[in-house]
Amino acid sequence: MMAVQIRRAVESDMFGVYKLLRGSTLNARGLPLDARRRMFQPLWGGDEGYYGYLMEDGGAAGQGREVIGFLGTLFTTREIGGRRDDFCEIHSWYVRDSHRDESLNLLLPVIGMRKRTVVNHTPTQTVYDISARFGFKDLETGVVAFYPIPATLRRPDIATGDWRVPDRLDAASLKAYADHRDVRCLHVVIDDPMGPPVYALFKTVRRRWFEPFGRLIHTSDPVAFARLAGGVVWRLCLKNRWQAVIANQLVFEGMEIPGVVRRVPREVPSQFRSKTLEAKDLDQLCSQPLLQGYRLH
């Protein structure tokens, strides 16, 4: 038997990784080949030349090496609080049962990244426990659900669509819009009588196939969104057939939200490790779930 090898995953490894993950136990194992291909392209300012780490086993003499494990890394660069920050998002961590004891060898190179903010938006309980031992902290511990019950007679104008949204955005929101134009999500601009327009980006998610929700990924002004929610959420839910709008509860912590809301803890919190940022600074823009279209918890 040849020894197990750990190396960087490059673009030519895409199909081998696709075959591995298609037979995995991951929730996103059913993603099509085109979605997996997007994992192997430089995006959102990241151009490291590799897209994660592979575990290979050569098997018997004369056989080619086979991909038996993978941990994906999405490198991005974002400007947060006027400062540029480099990110590495962990995703799609899977190793076949025969080599599960060696899984940690895929994570160790990421643990060694000290100058980047490292995030994991969808850890399993096992991955959460392992990462916590390496200094990862909780990112999103729960969501707030905005239910579609009108709480005010005011109906601020809501703009959607490529022909109405861009001209109403400030520079920061315009960049977020441009970065996500080719991602399956909903861009919304809400008129605020007390200030500038509020930009919000949503993704449709499903707990089960018949339970669609609108996931608020990002908003330019959480305080204004919370104030306007009573006249906005029910209309968005009605138009998009959502049962509710859900968002990271940390974003709206301490705010008074009109209407019917409920806070729901996440079964497994998302995680991050950073020398420069706190949990309140981070959202789910430029993330792998948005890129590939799989579910955010």
N, C-alpha and C positions, 0 to 999 in steps of 0.2 A: 504493500500500500504506500502511496505517496503521501507526504505530509500535507496537512491543510495549509493553505496559503491565504493570507489577507492582503489585499491590494486595493488601490483606488479604482473606482468604477468610472469608465469613460464611455463616450457615446456608442462605441461599437459593442458594448456589453448590454445594450438596451433589450435585445430580444431574449437573451439568457435570463435577465432579471424578470422580464415579463412572464416567461414560462415558470420561473420559481414562484413568483407572487400569485400567479393564477391558481396554483395548487396549494396555497398557504391557508392559514386559518384567520388571516386579517379580514376585518370588516369590508375593506375595499378590494378584496381579491378579484371581484368581477369586473373591474375597470377594463375598458377596451384598450387595444394596442395603441391607438392614437393618443389616449390619455397618458399612458405610460411613456410614450415618446416625449411628451412635454417635460418629463422628469429629467431628460438628458439634453436640455437646451439651456444656454445662459439667459437669465432673465432678471429684470428689475435691478440692474446695476451689478449683478454678480457674474464674474467671468473667471472662475478658478481653474477651469479646464477639466474638472472631474465632478462627479455627482453622487458621491457616497463611497461606501466601502463594500467589497465583495469578499465572500469566503468561498474558496474553491477546494475541491478534493479530486485528485487525479484518478482515484480508484485503482483498478488492477493495471498491471504493466501493459503498455500499448494503448491504453484508453486515453482520450482527451480529458482535460480538466472539466469538471461540471460545477456550475454555480449551486452551492448548497446554502448560502446565506447572503443577506444583503441588509445594509442600513443606508437609507437615502439621506442626502444632505442637500438642502436648497440654500444656496448662497445669495444674499440680496444686500443691497445698500439703501438705507432710507435716511431722510433728514427728519429728526425728531427734536423739538424744542430749539430749532436753529442750529443743531449740530448734526453732522453726518455720523451715522452709526452703521457698522457692518454686522450682518446677521448670518447665522447658520441655523436652519430649521431641520430638526431630526424628523424623519418620517419612514414609514414602511420597513420597520425593523422586524426581520423574520429569519429564523434559522431552522432547518429541518431537525426533526427530533433526534436523529442519529448523531448530531453535533451540537445539540442545545447547550451542553456544558461549556462550549467555547464561544457562546454568544457575546460575552463581554468584550472579547477581542475586537469586535466591530465598533464598540462604543469608545474604547480607549483613545483612539486618535482624535475624536471629537472632544473628549474630556480635556485633552491637551491644548485646545484652542482657548487661549487666555485673553486675546484681544478682541474677540467677537462676543456679541450677545447670542447665546444659544437658546432656542425655544423648541418646545414640543407641544403642539396644540391638541394632540389626540393620543396621549399615552394610555396603555393598559395599566392595570394595577401593578403588575410585575415590573413593567418599565418604570412606573412612578416610584416604586420602592427602591429600585436600583439607582435611579437618577438622584433621589433625595440623599443617598449616601455620598454622592459626589458634589453636594453643595447646591443642587437645584432647588429653587423655591417655588411656591404656588403662584400661578399666574391668574387663572380664572377658576374660582372656587364654586361659583354658582351663577345662575342667570335670573334676570327679572323678566317676567312675562307681562306684556301690555295686552290686555284683552280688548276686543273690538266693540266697546260700549261707549257711545258718545258721552263726553263729560263737559261739553261746552257748546254753545250755539255758534261760536265762531268757526268758520271754515276757511283757514288760510289756503291760498292757492298752492297746488302741488304740481310741479312740472316734472315730466319724465320724457325720455326719448332724446336721441342724438341732436335733434334740431332745436330743442328747447333748453337743454341742460348746460352746455359748455359756456355760453355767453353770460351766464349768471353766476359764475364761480370765481372766487379769488385764486391767487396763484397756487397756493398749497392744495386746495381742493381740485383745481384743474389738473394738477399733476397726478393726484390719486385717480381722478376720472380717466386720464389718458393711459395710466398704467394698467387699468382694468377694463378698458373698452372691449378687449377680445376675450374676456372671461365671462362666463355665464352668471350675471348678477344684474340687479336693478339699481340704476342711478336715479336719485330723486333730489329735487331742489324744493324746499318749502319756504314760502314767503313768511317773513317774521315782521309784524308791524312794529316791533320794538328794536329791530336791529337788521343787520345784513341777512341775506338769504342763508338758510341752513342746508348744507349738503349732507346727504345720507346715502350709504351704499348697503344694499340688502342682498341676501342670498336665500333662495327657497330651500328649506331643508325638510326632511320628513322623519318623524319618530317611527311611524309605520306608513305604508304606502297611502293610507287614507287619512293621514294626519299631517297636512302641510303647515309649516310655520314660516314666517319671515324672519330670518336671522339678521339683525342689525350688526353689520361688520364694522362700520366706521361712521361717525358723524363729526362734522366740523365744529359743532357746538353742543355738547351734551346738555348743558343747562337750558338752552333754548329748545332743544328737542323735547326734553322732559316737560317744559312749560306748554309746548304746542301739542303734545301727544294726544290729549283728550279730543282734539278736533282733527287729528291726522290719521291715527292708527286704524280706526274703524273703516275709514275710506280705503286705505291701502289694503286692509284685509279683505274688504268686499271686492275690490278690483282684482286682487291676485289670488283669491280663494284661500287665504291663510286663516288658520284658526286663532292665531295670535302673533304678535311680534315679540321675539325674545332677544335679549342683549346681555352682555357681561354686566353683572350686578355691580361690580366695582366702579364702572364708568358712572353710575348714577347713585353712588353711595352718598347718603345724607341729603339727597334732593327730595323735595316734595313733588310727587307725580300725580296729577289729577287723573281720575278714572279708576278703573279696576285693575290692579296689578298684583302679582304674586311672585315671591322669591323662591327659587327652587335650587337646592344644592346640586352640584355636579357629583356624580358617583365617583369619578376620578378627576381631580383638578388637572388643568394644563400646567406646564412648568416652564421655568426659564432660569438662566444663570447669566448675570451681567455685572460688570464693574461700574457701569455708567448709568443704567436705567433702573427704574422701579416698575412694579407691576402696573401701576396706574398710567405709565407712559406708553404701554403697549396695547395694540389692538391686533386684528387678524388680517390687515392689509398685506399684500404680497406673500400670501401663505400657500402652502401646498394644497390644502383642501379647496381653496378657491381655484387654484390653477387646474387641478384635475377633476374637480366637481364632486368629490366625495364629502361625506357628512361631517360637519363639525358637531361635537357633542353639545 
